[in-house]
Amino acid sequence: MRRWIVLFCFALTAPVMFAMPEQVPSAAATAATPQVPSDVPLLAPVVVSGVVPGPGLWKVSKGDHALWVLGTLSPLPGHIQWESREVQQVLAQSKQVLLEPKIKLKADVGFFGKLFLLPSAYGARKNPDGKTLDQVMDAPTYARWLVLKQKYVGDDSGIERWRPLFAAQELYKKALKANGLSNDGGVSGAVAALAKQDGVPETPVEYRVEIKQPREAIKAFKSAAPSDQECFNRTLDSIEHDLPAMTARANAWATGDLEELRRLPDSHRRDACVTAVTSAGFARQLGLDDVPAQLQAAWLAAARKSLEDYATSFAMLPMGELLSPTGYLAKLKAQGYEVEAPIGLDEAPAAAGSAAPAAAPASGP
């Protein structure tokens, strides 16, 4: 019954986007799709399918305790079967799995209060005063929207009354599916299944935000909604121009080609959409204005505790945090932890100056 919470921030359907660093475009912005190993079949000319190994693991250690980290990516190919022996070996010996950092919103209402809030919350998804998208944006932008909407969404008149922020997210989701891509390729579900099989508890890493007055929060959202035109425009740009690069990045993750993944540019769509939410007038009232910093602090604290308590543990983080010179692992390195990149990746910025990379041995880490 907490579905209304998503209306404050569509990013909550993929909370890790708050932890994703900005990727600086490189000269390879128009690079072709990376070469795929011959034993990996193709669903389509540019989308990897079949059984894939994924990337190697990062190792964070202090003394004889180690935290092994898998870099995740979104989107990923939609028709892959991810099988990583390294992850299986590590999980078999781990005592804890740290999940990706997320926001946890809690509304201070009972069951009936939530029922009464739902109609108002769904109203918050719509443009004020019954306006349609063509009335809240300029004609050239709306013309671009119509072309993409017809291609990926179809004849849905209801979406025309949504705020651009929510319309953009729905269009993006449909476009990924139509191009053979998915949110996470089933990776999180596969890790959960392996952890359950080995009896390893999964530990959520959360930044908790309690909404004391949900009705007032919805009113605040309606009156000071996100300035989401930039998010909308960036989403149209991504669908029109960035799908080949997104597919190339997805393929690079699936085949474990971290050098190619680091070389390819990421889209700035997430950054624009997150900024639209966190800079809105209601964000400070809800405690959403400093989400990236709060998520980072929560994860770093959880990682330090895991390294202190367990000889072997496992975690998942957005790949951008592992490749960034200012990401989560760079923070741990600055605090005195040793960080080792996977074999096959030249010394990455986040692991600069660390010892030579090492993979988990056949018998485990």
C-alpha positions in Angstrom: 0.0 0.0 0.0 3.0 2.3 -0.1 2.8 2.7 -3.9 2.0 6.4 -3.5 5.5 7.1 -2.2 6.9 6.6 -5.7 5.1 9.6 -6.8 7.5 11.8 -4.9 10.4 10.5 -6.8 10.2 8.0 -9.7 13.9 7.3 -9.0 12.8 5.2 -6.0 11.9 2.5 -8.5 15.7 2.3 -9.1 17.1 3.9 -6.0 20.7 3.2 -6.9 20.7 6.0 -9.4 21.2 8.4 -6.5 24.6 6.7 -5.9 25.7 6.8 -9.5 28.5 9.3 -10.1 28.6 11.5 -13.2 30.6 9.9 -15.9 32.6 12.3 -18.0 32.2 11.6 -21.8 35.3 10.5 -23.5 36.6 10.7 -27.1 35.0 7.3 -27.5 31.5 8.7 -27.3 30.6 7.3 -30.7 32.5 4.1 -30.3 31.2 1.0 -32.0 29.9 -2.0 -30.1 32.7 -3.9 -28.4 33.8 -7.3 -29.8 32.0 -10.1 -28.2 33.7 -13.5 -27.6 32.7 -16.1 -30.3 31.1 -18.4 -27.7 28.6 -15.8 -26.7 25.5 -15.9 -29.0 23.7 -12.8 -30.1 20.0 -12.2 -29.7 20.3 -9.3 -32.2 23.3 -7.7 -34.0 24.1 -5.5 -30.9 22.6 -7.3 -27.9 24.5 -10.1 -26.1 22.3 -13.1 -25.1 22.9 -16.5 -23.6 25.1 -17.5 -20.7 27.5 -14.7 -19.8 30.2 -14.4 -17.0 29.8 -10.7 -16.2 32.7 -8.7 -14.7 35.3 -9.7 -12.2 35.1 -8.6 -8.5 36.8 -5.8 -6.7 38.5 -6.8 -3.4 38.5 -4.4 -0.4 40.6 -5.7 2.5 42.0 -4.9 5.9 44.3 -7.5 7.4 42.8 -10.9 6.7 39.2 -9.7 6.2 37.9 -9.1 2.7 34.8 -7.6 1.2 34.3 -8.6 -2.4 32.3 -6.2 -4.6 30.3 -6.8 -7.8 29.8 -3.8 -10.0 26.2 -3.6 -11.3 24.9 -1.8 -14.3 21.6 -0.6 -15.7 20.5 -1.3 -18.3 21.7 -4.8 -19.1 20.8 -7.2 -22.0 17.4 -8.6 -21.4 18.1 -12.2 -22.6 21.1 -13.2 -20.6 21.8 -16.0 -18.1 24.4 -14.6 -15.7 26.7 -17.2 -14.3 29.8 -16.1 -12.4 31.9 -18.8 -10.8 33.8 -16.2 -8.9 30.6 -14.8 -7.3 29.5 -18.4 -6.5 32.8 -19.1 -4.8 32.8 -15.9 -2.7 29.2 -16.3 -1.6 29.8 -19.9 -0.5 32.3 -18.5 2.1 30.6 -15.2 2.9 28.8 -14.3 6.1 27.0 -11.3 4.8 25.7 -9.8 1.5 25.4 -6.0 1.5 22.7 -4.9 -0.9 22.9 -1.7 -3.0 22.1 1.5 -1.0 18.5 2.6 -1.3 16.1 5.1 0.2 13.6 3.8 2.7 10.5 6.0 3.0 8.2 5.5 5.9 4.8 7.3 6.1 3.4 7.9 9.6 -0.1 6.7 8.8 -2.1 3.6 9.4 -3.8 1.3 6.9 -6.9 3.4 6.4 -4.8 6.6 6.2 -2.9 5.0 3.3 -6.2 4.2 1.5 -7.3 7.8 1.8 -4.0 9.1 0.5 -4.0 7.0 -2.7 -6.4 9.2 -4.7 -4.5 12.4 -3.8 -1.2 10.8 -4.5 -2.1 9.6 -8.0 -3.4 13.1 -8.6 0.2 14.3 -7.9 1.4 12.3 -10.8 -0.6 14.5 -13.2 0.1 18.0 -14.4 -1.7 20.8 -12.4 -4.9 22.2 -13.6 -5.6 19.3 -15.9 -2.9 20.4 -18.4 -1.5 18.0 -21.0 2.1 17.7 -22.1 1.6 19.8 -25.2 0.5 22.6 -22.8 3.6 22.5 -20.5 6.4 22.3 -23.1 7.5 24.0 -26.3 6.3 22.7 -29.7 9.6 21.2 -30.9 10.1 19.2 -27.7 6.5 18.0 -27.8 6.9 16.9 -31.5 10.0 14.8 -30.5 7.9 13.3 -27.7 5.1 12.3 -30.0 7.4 10.4 -32.4 9.0 8.4 -29.6 5.7 7.9 -27.8 4.1 6.4 -30.9 7.0 4.1 -31.4 7.4 2.8 -27.8 4.2 3.6 -25.9 1.5 3.6 -28.5 -1.9 5.2 -28.3 -2.1 5.9 -24.6 -3.9 9.2 -24.1 -3.7 9.0 -20.3 0.1 9.5 -20.3 -0.5 12.9 -22.0 -1.7 14.3 -18.6 1.3 13.1 -16.6 4.0 15.4 -15.4 7.1 15.2 -17.8 9.1 13.5 -15.1 6.8 10.5 -14.9 6.1 10.4 -18.6 9.8 10.4 -19.3 10.4 7.4 -17.0 7.6 5.4 -18.6 8.9 6.1 -22.1 12.4 5.2 -21.1 11.3 1.9 -19.6 9.3 0.9 -22.8 12.3 1.9 -25.0 14.7 -0.3 -23.1 12.4 -3.3 -23.4 11.8 -2.7 -27.1 15.6 -2.7 -27.7 16.3 -5.9 -25.9 17.5 -4.3 -22.6 16.3 -4.7 -19.1 16.8 -3.0 -15.8 19.3 -5.3 -14.3 19.4 -8.5 -16.4 18.2 -10.6 -13.4 21.5 -10.1 -11.6 20.0 -9.1 -8.2 17.7 -12.0 -8.3 20.5 -14.4 -9.1 22.6 -13.1 -6.2 19.6 -13.5 -3.8 19.1 -17.1 -5.0 22.8 -17.9 -4.4 22.8 -16.2 -1.0 19.7 -18.1 0.1 21.2 -21.4 -1.2 24.3 -20.8 0.9 22.4 -19.5 3.9 24.0 -16.1 3.7 21.9 -13.2 5.0 21.3 -10.2 2.8 21.6 -6.9 4.7 19.8 -3.8 3.3 21.8 -0.6 3.2 19.2 2.2 3.6 18.8 5.9 4.2 15.6 6.2 6.1 13.3 9.1 5.6 10.2 9.3 7.7 7.3 11.4 6.4 5.5 12.7 9.5 2.7 14.4 7.6 2.0 12.6 4.3 -0.9 14.7 3.3 1.1 17.9 3.7 4.0 16.2 1.8 1.7 15.5 -1.2 0.5 19.1 -1.1 4.1 20.3 -1.1 4.9 18.1 -4.1 1.9 19.5 -6.0 2.7 23.1 -5.3 6.5 22.8 -5.7 6.9 20.0 -8.1 10.2 19.2 -9.8 11.4 21.5 -12.7 11.6 18.4 -14.8 12.1 19.8 -18.3 15.8 19.0 -18.3 15.0 15.4 -17.2 12.5 15.1 -20.0 14.8 16.5 -22.6 17.7 14.3 -21.5 15.5 11.2 -21.7 14.4 12.1 -25.2 18.1 12.6 -26.1 19.0 9.2 -24.6 16.4 7.3 -26.5 17.1 9.1 -29.8 20.9 9.0 -29.6 22.3 7.0 -26.7 20.8 3.6 -27.1 23.8 2.2 -29.1 26.2 3.4 -26.4 23.9 1.9 -23.7 23.8 -1.4 -25.5 27.6 -1.4 -25.9 28.0 -0.8 -22.2 25.5 -3.5 -21.4 27.4 -5.9 -23.7 30.7 -4.9 -22.1 29.4 -5.7 -18.6 27.9 -9.1 -19.8 31.2 -10.2 -21.3 33.4 -8.9 -18.5 35.1 -6.3 -20.6 35.8 -3.6 -17.9 38.3 -1.7 -20.0 35.6 -1.2 -22.7 33.0 -0.4 -20.1 35.2 2.3 -18.6 36.0 3.7 -22.0 32.3 4.1 -23.1 30.5 7.1 -22.0 27.4 6.9 -19.7 24.3 8.9 -20.3 23.7 12.0 -18.1 19.9 11.2 -18.0 20.0 9.9 -14.5 21.9 13.0 -13.2 19.4 15.3 -14.8 16.4 13.4 -13.4 17.9 13.1 -9.9 18.7 16.8 -9.9 15.1 17.6 -10.9 13.9 15.8 -7.7 16.5 16.8 -5.2 16.4 20.5 -6.2 12.6 20.8 -6.0 11.0 22.8 -3.4 9.5 19.8 -1.5 12.8 17.9 -1.4 14.3 19.6 1.7 11.0 19.1 3.5 11.1 15.4 2.9 14.9 15.0 3.5 15.6 14.2 -0.1 17.9 17.1 -0.9 21.1 15.4 0.3 20.3 11.8 -0.7 23.6 11.0 -2.5 25.7 12.0 0.5 23.4 10.1 2.9 23.5 7.0 0.8 27.3 7.1 0.6 27.6 7.5 4.4 25.2 4.6 5.0 27.1 2.3 2.7 30.6 3.2 3.9 29.5 2.6 7.5 28.0 -0.8 6.6 31.1 -1.8 4.6 33.5 -0.9 7.5 31.3 -2.9 9.9 31.2 -5.9 7.6 35.0 -5.8 7.2 35.4 -5.6 10.9 32.9 -8.4 11.7 33.5 -11.0 9.0 36.5 -12.6 7.3 34.6 -12.8 4.0 31.6 -10.8 2.9 30.1 -9.7 -0.4 28.5 -6.5 -1.7 27.0 -5.0 -4.8 27.5 -1.4 -6.0 26.8 0.6 -9.2 29.7 0.1 -11.6 30.2 3.9 -11.7 31.2 3.9 -8.1 33.9 1.3 -8.7 35.4 3.0 -11.7 35.2 6.6 -10.4 38.2 8.3 -8.7 35.8 9.8 -6.2 33.5 6.7 -5.7 32.8 4.6 -2.7 35.9 2.4 -3.0 38.1 5.5 -3.4 36.7 6.7 -0.1 37.5 3.4 1.6 41.0 3.5 0.1 41.5 7.0 1.5 40.5 5.6 4.9 43.3 3.0 4.8 41.7 0.0 3.2 43.4 -1.9 0.4 41.5 -1.9 -2.8 42.3 -4.3 -5.7 40.7 -4.2 -9.1 39.7 -7.3 -11.0 42.3 -9.1 -13.3 42.1 -7.7 -16.8 41.4 -4.1 -15.7 44.3 -1.7 -15.9 44.9 0.2 -12.7 41.5 2.0 -12.3 41.2 5.4 -10.8 39.3 4.1 -7.8 42.1 1.6 -7.1 45.1 3.8 -8.0 48.2 2.9 -6.0 46.8 -0.4 -4.7 48.5 -3.7 -4.9 48.3 -5.8 -8.0 44.8 -7.0 -8.7 43.9 -10.5 -7.5 41.0 -12.7 -8.2 39.4 -15.1 -5.8 41.3 -18.4 -5.8 39.5 -21.6 -6.9 38.8 -22.6 -3.3 37.4 -19.2 -2.4 38.7 -15.8 -1.3 
